[in-house]
Amino acid sequence: MVFLGRMKSFIGKMVKVDQGFQEAGVGRLLDVSDDHLVLLTEEDGVVYYNNNHIESVTENTKEFNLVSPEDIGYNKANNLLNLLETQILKWVKINSDGPVKIEGVLYDVNNDIISLIYDKEIVYVSFNHLHHISIG
């Protein structure tokens, strides 16, 4: 809980998630929930990071060119499962920088499995392997 409390103090600031790791993300921290962080990135827009897979967060004191309006729209939810349940039939990217990256139309979700439709296939991803997700 100390980690989440500290992350809440970074809301509105530029941060780097998982510095030095393959799935690093840089952007403005928009929100902190019990199980995820919401980051506005230049590459993917709003990205939701699963707290269980975050190794480190670095507050960035350098100036970035990422401009974020005060009223940036993003989906708020108590947890990732609730967030994904409201995004059924929308295009999503899961783990876009990692070795297990996949994108497609979100078909179904529960505590165990995320189902995506991609091309003519249904892809099943273990919920435990969700590192981060962007919608749209």
N, C-alpha and C positions, 0 to 999 in steps of 0.2 A: 504493500500500500504506500510505502514511502516513495517508491518509483513513480506511481501514478500522481501522487501529490506534487512531486517535483515537475513532472511533465505538464501538469495544469498551469504551473507558473510560466511555461514557455508558450502558452497559447498566444498567437499573433506574431510570434517571432520566427525567424528562419532557423531551421534545424536540419541536421543530417541524421537519418535513421540508418543504423547498422554500418557505421563508418568503418571502412576497410574490408567489408564483406561484399560478396557478389551482388546481393540484392539491396544495395544502398539506394536511398532516396533522399533528395534534397528538396525542400520547399517550406512553405509557411504552415505552421501547425495551426489547424483550425479548431480542433476539438480533441478531448480525451474522454474515453469511456472506460468502463471496467475491463473490457476485453479488447479494445482497439483504439488506435490513434487515427485522426483524420488529417491528411496532409495535402495541401495544394501544391502540385508540382508543375513545372513547365512542360514536361514531356507528356504526362498522362492526365493532367487536370487533377481532379480530386481522387485521392487514393486512400483506401482504408487498410491500415496495417494491423495485423493480428498481434496483440501484445505478447502472446506466448512465443513468438518467433523473433522478437526484437532483442538484439544483443547489446546495442548501445544507441544512445541519442546524444548528439553533440549540438550545443547551441552555437550557431554560426554568427560571429560578430562582423563578418565581412558584408559589404553591400552587394545585393543581387539585383538583377534586372527584372525579377518577378514582381509584377504589380498585381496586387489583389484588392479588388473593391471591398469596401466594408461589408457589403451585403451579398457576398459570394453565396450562391445556392449550393447546398449539399444535403444529403439525406442524413438525418439524425436518427439514431436508434440506441436503445440501451445496450444492445449487444449485436455481434455480427450475424447471428442466426436471424434475429428480428429484421435487421437491415436487408439481408438477402431475401427473406420471405416477401418483402415489399418490392423486390426487383425482378420477380418472375417475368419471363418473356422479354427481358431487356438484354442487350449485348453487354458482356462483361469480359474483362481480361483478368486472369488469375496468375499471380506470380510472374508478371511480365518480364522480369529480368533474370529469372532463375532457370535452372535446368528442367523444371517441371512446369513450364509455362503453357497455358492453354487459353483460348478465347472462344467465345461462342454465345449462343442465346441461353440464358439461364432457364432451365426447364423445371427443376425441382431442387429442393434443399431440405435437409433435416440435420440433426446433431451429428450424423455419421457421414453422409454423402452429399456432395454437390453434383447435380446432373446438368450437363451442358449439351446443346445440340450444335454440332459443327459439321457443315457440309451435309452428308447423309448418315452421320454417325451420332450416337449418344455417348458422350464421354462421362465417366464417373470419376470424381476426384474425392479422395478422403478429406473430410472437413479438417482433420488434424494437419493436413499438408497445406492448408490455406495460409500463406504468409502475408499476402496483400492482394487487394482486388480494386479495380477501377471499373466504373459503370458508364456505359455509353460509348 
